[in-house]
Structure formats: structure tokens, C-alpha cells
């Protein structure tokens, strides 16, 4: 019998992982110069931009597979906080023309990653429900 909580964890992990992975694939093809510029404008070393590959390629792949899902989710949380802080902080208290929060995509990814960090990967993962790699 399939437990709905494990199925829900799978859906959450796969959805979050694929959405963020697409952002990472985009950065693989276009590079991280935009992020380097943002970091430099905030007085930070531009080389830190390459960490985006950890947050948008490695961590989502770990989520999708269900291996080290909690640490991967924490990496995504940090990635989203940095992204919001660098690129979207001016929109934190803005409601869009359609009535939504201006940073709702980043906010939802942040909340989903926090949920995975708190609840783990579940039974439908390579780490398995009782495995320490979950």
C-alpha cells in the first residue's frame, strides 16, 4: 500500500528539484556573469558566483534522487536567500500588478526547500525511509 505522505514527499522533492535544476541548466549555458556582477556590486568576491552550480545543479539532483535530501534542501535554502537578497530584495514588499507577491517564485522555492529540510525524502528515494543518506 502506498502511503500518501511518502508520495507527497516524492512529489515535493521532484517538483522542487526539477524547477531549480532548470535554472541551473540555464546558467550552465549562459554562464554566471550576471551573478558575478551582482556579487561584485555588493562588495563580495565575484568568484562566489560559481557556488550557484552547487545550489542549482548538485543540490537539485540530490533532491531528485533522494540522497542527502535534507542537506541538499538546506543548500537550496541558502541559495534562495542569497538570490532574494542580491537580486530581489527591492521587491520583498511589492505586490505585482496581478495581485501576487513580486518574489513569489523564489518564496515558494524557499518554502518548499524548508519543507524538505524538515520532513526528509521519504520512502520513495534512493536513500530510503530508514537510510542515513536521506
LINSULVEN-V684490 format. One record per pair of residues at least 12 apart in sequence whose ideal C-beta (glycine too) atoms are under 8 Angstrom apart, sorted by the first residue. I is the first residue (numbers start at 1). GAP is how many residues later the second one is. If there is no record, write none. Layout:
# LINSULVEN-V684490
I,GAP ; I,GAP
This chain:
# LINSULVEN-V684490
3,120 ; 5,117 ; 6,116 ; 6,117 ; 6,118 ; 6,123 ; 7,115 ; 7,117 ; 8,114 ; 9,107 ; 9,110 ; 9,111 ; 9,112 ; 9,113 ; 9,115 ; 9,116 ; 10,56 ; 10,112 ; 10,114 ; 10,115 ; 12,100 ; 12,103 ; 12,104 ; 13,50 ; 13,51 ; 13,53 ; 13,56 ; 13,103 ; 13,108 ; 13,109 ; 13,112 ; 14,49 ; 14,50 ; 15,97 ; 16,44 ; 16,47 ; 16,60 ; 16,93 ; 16,96 ; 16,97 ; 16,100 ; 17,43 ; 17,44 ; 17,46 ; 17,47 ; 18,42 ; 18,46 ; 19,90 ; 20,35 ; 20,36 ; 20,39 ; 20,40 ; 20,43 ; 20,56 ; 20,59 ; 20,89 ; 21,35 ; 21,36 ; 21,39 ; 21,40 ; 21,43 ; 23,33 ; 24,28 ; 24,29 ; 24,31 ; 24,32 ; 24,33 ; 24,36 ; 25,32 ; 27,25 ; 27,26 ; 27,29 ; 28,25 ; 28,29 ; 32,17 ; 32,18 ; 32,20 ; 32,21 ; 33,16 ; 35,14 ; 35,17 ; 35,51 ; 36,13 ; 38,48 ; 38,49 ; 39,47 ; 42,44 ; 52,27 ; 54,21 ; 54,25 ; 55,20 ; 55,21 ; 55,23 ; 55,24 ; 56,23 ; 58,14 ; 58,17 ; 59,13 ; 59,14 ; 59,16 ; 59,17 ; 59,20 ; 60,12 ; 60,16 ; 63,13 ; 63,53 ; 63,58 ; 65,60 ; 65,61 ; 66,55 ; 66,56 ; 66,58 ; 66,59 ; 66,60 ; 66,61 ; 66,62 ; 66,68 ; 67,54 ; 67,58 ; 67,59 ; 67,60 ; 67,66 ; 67,67 ; 68,59 ; 68,65 ; 68,66 ; 69,47 ; 69,51 ; 69,52 ; 69,56 ; 69,58 ; 69,65 ; 70,46 ; 70,47 ; 70,50 ; 70,51 ; 70,64 ; 72,44 ; 73,40 ; 73,41 ; 73,43 ; 73,44 ; 74,39 ; 74,43 ; 76,33 ; 76,34 ; 76,37 ; 77,33 ; 77,36 ; 77,37 ; 77,40 ; 80,26 ; 80,29 ; 80,30 ; 80,33 ; 81,29 ; 83,23 ; 84,19 ; 84,22 ; 84,23 ; 84,26 ; 88,14 ; 88,15 ; 88,18 ; 91,12 ; 120,14 ; 121,13 ; 122,12
